[in-house]
Every structure is written in structure tokens, then in C-alpha cells.
């Protein structure tokens, strides 16, 4: 039961990472400011509607599943400890890094829409590839975590 719900939460988490990464990639490939704004809103929605609930549910359900498993010590089992560390890095470093960059662009974009002109700060924020770097790192760490749990080396 916990395995099914953990897998489902991981799929939601992966969908959020994919949606956010694709939207950010497309946003930095276009020069149209209106299209960038739409893509950043899409990235923001993927972050708040899929990525955050998915990563939190994955962590909680995975921890309960690990605790309920007999013969598995969350601290002494190497593969489980590695998975926990990668999860904590994703949750407390990569997700806030992505969120800060996307939210900054969204707020500056709303200010530019209200004032009618694009500020230099918005241009700098649009050219910043920080959130995309965090998204790519998360895209790399997620399959590693799944492989550790699946293969249990």
C-alpha cells in the first residue's frame, strides 16, 4: 500500500520537475516578453501544484514505508541513507533555489505589466539561468534516488 502511494507521489513529483524544466527551457529560448511571461506563469504553476505536493508526499510516504519495512534501518542502511540525503538536498536546496528565481521573475513581470515598461532588473532576471540549473540538477537526482530505492545496492 505504501509502495503504491509512494510511487504515485514520485510520479507527481517527476511531473512537476518535468513541467517546470520544460517551461523554463522554453522561456529562455524565446525573445518574446509576453510568451516568456506565460511560460514563467506555467513554471510557477508546475512548481506549486505538482512539484511541492509531490516532493513532500514522496518524503513522508517514503519515510513511513521505510520505517514500516522490517529489517531496514533508515540510518545504517547505506542505500536508504543516500536516498534520504539526496531527498533533503532536493527539498531544502534545489526547490527553494528554483522557487526564488521563478518567483522573482514573476513579481518583476507583474510590476512591468502594471507600469508598462520593462525594467533592467527584469531583463537581468530573465537572463538568469539559475532556476534552470536547479531544475536540471533535480532532474538528475530524481532518477538516482529512484534507482537507489529500486535496486537497493
VOGU-3710 file (C-alpha; in Angstrom, 3 decimals, decimal comma):
1> xxxxxxxxxx> 0,000/0,000/0,000  2,721/2,484/0,973  4,744/1,399/-2,035  1,867/2,277/-4,385  1,238/5,698/-2,844  4,959/6,481/-2,703  5,265/5,570/-6,378  2,258/7,734/-7,211  3,710/10,672/-5,239  7,050/10,209/-7,005
11> xxxxxxxxxx> 5,299/10,364/-10,369  3,597/13,627/-9,368  6,985/14,926/-8,200  8,592/13,897/-11,510  5,762/15,539/-13,436  6,318/18,769/-11,539  10,054/18,674/-12,259  9,394/17,964/-15,944  6,748/20,674/-16,271  8,915/23,251/-14,572
21> xxxxxxxxxx> 12,053/22,327/-16,520  10,280/22,374/-19,885  8,613/25,721/-19,196  11,881/27,304/-18,051  13,768/25,927/-21,044  11,193/27,308/-23,459  11,103/30,650/-21,633  14,832/31,182/-22,102  14,681/30,144/-25,757  12,198/32,818/-26,778
31> xxxxxxxxxx> 12,731/36,553/-27,105  9,038/37,462/-26,878  8,353/39,046/-23,483  4,660/38,073/-23,455  5,443/34,444/-24,231  8,132/34,430/-21,528  5,615/35,748/-19,039  3,153/32,991/-19,934  5,882/30,351/-19,649  7,037/31,649/-16,270
41> xxxxxxxxxx> 3,452/31,504/-15,035  3,310/27,921/-16,286  6,562/27,126/-14,457  5,189/28,723/-11,295  2,020/26,613/-11,529  4,024/23,415/-12,088  6,101/24,286/-9,037  3,205/24,953/-6,692  0,659/22,439/-7,985  2,810/19,401/-8,712
51> xxxxxxxxxx> 6,416/19,699/-7,558  5,844/20,822/-3,970  2,993/18,416/-3,132  4,811/15,590/-4,918  8,141/16,055/-3,157  6,532/16,444/0,266  4,286/13,408/-0,204  7,209/11,377/-1,534  9,278/12,192/1,544  6,536/11,493/4,063
61> xxxxxxxxxx> 5,269/8,307/2,429  8,791/7,070/1,711  9,786/7,607/5,340  6,715/5,745/6,607  7,321/2,960/4,093  10,959/2,707/5,193  10,058/2,675/8,886  7,397/0,005/8,417  9,726/-2,243/6,411  11,187/-4,962/8,575
71> xxxxxxxxxx> 14,926/-5,355/8,599  15,577/-1,899/7,161  17,263/0,628/9,425  16,983/4,134/7,910  20,362/5,176/9,317  22,511/2,052/8,974  21,279/1,011/5,533  23,629/2,728/3,067  21,307/2,993/0,077  18,460/4,351/2,206
81> xxxxxxxxxx> 20,717/6,888/3,902  21,978/8,048/0,484  18,395/8,385/-0,723  17,467/10,418/2,357  20,439/12,751/1,869  19,613/13,296/-1,813  15,984/13,931/-0,881  16,957/16,523/1,729  19,268/18,251/-0,766  16,417/18,372/-3,267
91> xxxxxxxxxx> 13,905/19,623/-0,712  15,995/22,222/1,099  18,441/23,423/-1,579  17,128/22,810/-5,091  13,413/23,510/-4,628  13,967/26,863/-2,846  16,593/27,818/-5,437  14,151/27,227/-8,269  11,315/28,885/-6,416  13,289/32,048/-5,662
101> xxxxxxxxxx> 14,303/32,575/-9,277  10,886/31,862/-10,777  9,061/33,942/-8,174  11,462/36,864/-8,715  10,773/36,895/-12,453  7,030/36,572/-11,877  6,939/39,542/-9,471  9,097/41,735/-11,704  6,947/40,741/-14,678  3,797/41,783/-12,842
111> xxxxxxxxxx> 5,405/45,112/-11,956  6,434/45,630/-15,588  2,936/44,830/-16,792  1,462/47,325/-14,345  3,939/50,122/-15,143  4,029/49,410/-18,873  7,821/49,251/-19,242  10,438/46,548/-18,809  12,982/47,355/-16,115  16,671/46,490/-16,240
121> xxxxxxxxxx> 16,138/44,277/-13,185  13,513/42,237/-15,072  15,866/41,858/-18,032  18,600/40,610/-15,702  16,182/38,209/-14,016  15,009/36,852/-17,381  18,608/36,243/-18,435  19,450/34,469/-15,167  19,591/30,730/-15,736  19,791/29,818/-12,044
131> xxxxxxxxxx> 16,334/28,236/-11,750  17,009/26,155/-14,849  20,273/24,890/-13,351  18,448/23,869/-10,161  15,732/22,162/-12,237  18,292/20,206/-14,257  20,098/19,134/-11,068  16,787/17,940/-9,652  16,095/16,098/-12,920  19,414/14,295/-12,452
141> xxxxxxxxxx> 18,949/13,499/-8,748  15,423/12,093/-9,078  16,375/9,045/-11,215  19,346/8,403/-8,923  17,002/8,325/-5,931  14,573/6,010/-7,719  17,443/3,714/-8,743  18,723/3,561/-5,143  15,291/2,601/-3,831  14,588/0,152/-6,641
151> xxx> 17,955/-1,611/-6,792  18,844/-1,346/-3,082  22,591/-1,916/-3,677
//
